Amino acid sequence: MPVIEYGGVKIKLDEEGYLVNFDDWSEKTACGLAENEGIEELSKDRLEIIKFMREYYTKFKAFPILGAVCKNVHKPGDCVNETFMDPLKAWKIAGLPKPSEEVISYLQR
C-alpha cells in the first residue's frame, strides 16, 4: 500500500491513488492528494468543488453528477472539467473511494 507524505502527514493510498480511509481526509490531505495527481495548488474554487463532492457522497453514498456539482457550487456547467481537467482527479482529491467501472466510463466521456 503506497504512502505519501505532505506537510508532515502520512497519507495511505491504494494502488490506484485513492485514499484508503475516507475519514483520514482533511484540507491538508487534499493538498497532498492534489500534489500526487500533479495539481500544484488547490484554489478556493477547486476546494469548494472538492468539499461539495465529499458532502454529497457522505449524504447519499453515491457520486454526484458533474453538472450537479457545478450547479451547487454556483459555477458554469462544466466546472469540474475546466477546473481539474480530469474528474477522476477531483474524486481522488476529495478522498472518495474508487468509483465503479460504470462511473469511470461516464467520467471519461
C-alpha distance (Angstrom), angle and dihedral (degrees) to the residues before:
residue distance angle dihedral
M1 . . .
P2 3.83 . .
V3 3.78 119.4 .
I4 3.79 123.8 -163.8
E5 3.77 125.6 -169.8
Y6 3.77 125.7 -142.2
G7 3.78 125.4 173.0
G8 3.78 92.1 -16.5
V9 3.82 93.1 -50.4
K10 3.81 119.8 117.8
I11 3.79 112.7 -142.3
K12 3.82 119.8 -162.0
L13 3.80 114.7 -146.8
D14 3.76 134.1 -178.2
E15 3.80 120.4 -120.2
E16 3.82 91.5 -83.9
G17 3.80 96.7 49.2
Y18 3.81 100.3 -98.8
L19 3.81 118.7 138.7
V20 3.81 109.0 -99.9
N21 3.81 97.6 -148.2
F22 3.82 116.4 40.2
D23 3.83 90.6 -155.8
D24 3.82 92.8 57.8
W25 3.81 89.8 73.6
S26 3.80 122.1 115.0
E27 3.78 133.9 148.0
K28 3.80 87.8 -93.5
T29 3.81 90.4 51.5
A30 3.81 88.4 49.0
C31 3.80 89.6 55.8
G32 3.81 90.1 52.3
L33 3.81 91.6 47.3
A34 3.80 90.0 48.7
E35 3.77 91.6 51.3
N36 3.81 89.0 49.2
E37 3.82 88.1 54.6
G38 3.81 92.6 50.4
I39 3.80 96.1 -102.5
E40 3.78 109.6 132.0
E41 3.78 100.2 -164.4
L42 3.77 137.0 26.5
S43 3.78 101.3 -146.1
K44 3.80 121.8 -161.0
D45 3.84 89.6 -97.8
R46 3.80 92.7 50.3
L47 3.79 92.5 47.5
E48 3.80 90.5 49.0
I49 3.81 90.2 54.8
I50 3.82 91.9 46.4
K51 3.80 93.3 49.7
F52 3.80 92.1 49.4
M53 3.81 91.1 50.4
R54 3.81 90.4 52.3
E55 3.80 93.2 46.8
Y56 3.80 91.4 49.1
Y57 3.79 92.7 48.2
T58 3.81 91.8 46.7
K59 3.80 91.8 51.4
F60 3.82 100.5 40.8
K61 3.85 104.3 20.2
A62 3.78 86.4 -131.7
F63 3.75 136.9 99.7
P64 3.81 114.6 -100.2
I65 3.78 120.3 -118.6
L66 3.79 107.2 -107.1
G67 3.81 93.8 -123.1
A68 3.81 89.7 53.2
V69 3.79 90.6 52.6
C70 3.78 91.0 54.7
K71 3.80 93.9 44.0
N72 3.80 92.4 50.7
V73 3.80 94.3 49.9
H74 3.83 90.1 44.7
K75 3.80 95.5 -116.0
P76 3.83 133.0 129.9
G77 3.83 116.0 -73.5
D78 3.80 96.0 -99.1
C79 3.80 96.9 43.5
V80 3.81 97.1 128.9
N81 3.80 92.9 54.8
E82 3.80 92.3 42.0
T83 3.80 93.6 47.3
F84 3.81 100.3 40.5
M85 3.82 104.4 15.8
D86 3.81 88.5 -142.3
P87 3.83 120.3 51.1
L88 3.82 90.7 -155.3
K89 3.79 88.1 64.3
A90 3.79 88.8 54.9
W91 3.83 89.5 51.1
K92 3.79 91.3 51.6
I93 3.79 93.6 46.5
A94 3.81 89.6 49.2
G95 3.80 87.0 58.3
L96 3.79 92.8 -122.0
P97 3.80 120.7 153.7
K98 3.77 119.5 -99.9
P99 3.80 108.8 -75.1
S100 3.78 123.5 -125.7
E101 3.79 119.8 -91.6
E102 3.82 88.0 -104.4
V103 3.82 91.2 58.1
I104 3.80 91.8 44.5
S105 3.82 90.1 52.4
Y106 3.81 90.1 50.3
L107 3.80 92.0 50.1
Q108 3.79 94.1 48.6
R109 3.81 94.8 56.4
